[in-house]
Amino acid sequence: MFKKRGFSYFKRVLDKLYVKYNRKDNIAPDPLGFVYKYSSKADREIAGLLSAMLAYGRVAQISNSLEKLFSII
């Protein structure tokens, strides 16, 4: 479908979806929501990495594990 329409069409579709859904209030219950708890770019990168590393399984358990981890560091 996208091959016939070309890259520019595909990019426009993805850009519209990005604008529509890329909001902090849409992130829950995604574990990457922990990234928004930090203001420093370096802290956000570390929080994102740790969240991604532990993001496997039930969302509730992942969030509990991340809460414990981030309360320590």
N, C-alpha and C positions, 0 to 999 in steps of 0.2 A: 504494500500500500504506500509506504513512505518513499520507496525507491522511485515509483512513478512520479510522485509529486516533487521530489527533490529535497535537498538538505534544508533550504530556506523555509519550506513549509514545516518540516519537522521541528526546526528551531523555534519558529513562531508558536507552535503548539506547546512546546516545553516551556517557553518563556511565559506564556499566559498561565500555565499551571503553576509555575514558580511564583509568580506575582500573587495568584489566588491563594495558595496554600502555605507559602513560606512566612509563617507568623508564629510568634512564641506561644500564643494561645492554642495553636493546633498541634503542638508537639506532644502534649500528654497523651498517653502514658509512656511515650518513647523514652528510654533511658538517656538519650542524648539531651534531654531536658536539664540534666545536671550541668551542662555546659553553661547555661544561662545564669547560674548562681555565682559566676565569677566575672569580674570586669576586666582583668588583665588578659591580654591575648595569650600569653604563655600559660597561664592557669587554665584558660579555656581549652587550649590544645591538649594539656595533660588530662583534664577532665573528660574530654572527648575520647582520647585514647583509652583511658581506663574504662569508661562507660562502654565503648565498643568491644573491648576485650571481655567484659563480663556479660555482654548482651546476648545471652543464649539461654533459652528456656522460657519459663513463665515470667511475664512482665512484673507481677507483684513480687516474686522472689528476687528478680534482678534489682528492682528498686530498693528492696530491703537491704540487699548486699551493698549496693552503692551508697545508701544512707550511712551504713556502718563504716564503710571505707572512707567516705568524705568527712565523717565526723572525727576521724583519727588524724587525717592529714591537714 
